[in-house]
C-alpha cells in the first residue's frame, strides 16, 4: 500500500514551474500598463469633451475643455476639478488658433447649438496612440487609433 502524498521530484517540478512564472509574468504585466493608461486617459478625455458639449447644449452657453500640455491636465467648464493625464503619455493638441492660449495650452469650445471649434487631442506612448477627435460642425467626439509623430 502506497502512502498518500507528493514525491520530492513532484515538489521540485512544481517549484521550478513557479520560479519560471515569477520571472516571466511581472514584465508582461508592467509592459501592458502604459497601454492601459493610454486607453483610459483617452476615454477620460472623450468623456470630458462629451460632458462639455452636453453642458453647452443644456445650459445654452459656450463650454470648453482646456488642455495644459505642460502640466498634463485638463479642465472642463462647469467643473472645478483638474483632471490629470499620466505623465508618461505624450500629449498634442490641434485646435483653432483662437483657442490656443499660449504654446502649451489649448481648448476646444462647444457652442449652444451643438457645434464646436473642432480639433484633435492626441495621446501617445511609444508606437501606440489615440486621437480624440471633435467634429467642428456637429461636435461629435470620437476616439481613433493613430500613429504618433516621432
KAZISUL-V293440 format. One line per field, one symbol per residue. phi: phi as a letter, one per 20 degrees, with the letter a starting at -180 (. if undefined). psi: psi as a letter, one per 20 degrees, with the letter a starting at -180 (. if undefined). A space follows every 10 residues. Layout:
# KAZISUL-V293440
phi: ???
psi: ???
This chain:
# KAZISUL-V293440
phi: .efeqdefff ffffffffff ffeefgffff feffffffff ffffffffff fffffffeem bfccddddff elbbccgnce fdeedgfeee dccdbfgfde dofdcbcddd dgeofbfmqb dddbbmedbc deecfffdmf dcdcfceffe
psi: ppqqaqrhgg hggghgghgg hhhggghggh hhghhggggg hghggghggh ggghggghik qqqqpppogg ilrqqppipi qopqpphiqp pqporqhijp mahjpqqppq rhjirrirap pppqocjqqp poqpphgijp pqpqpqpqq.
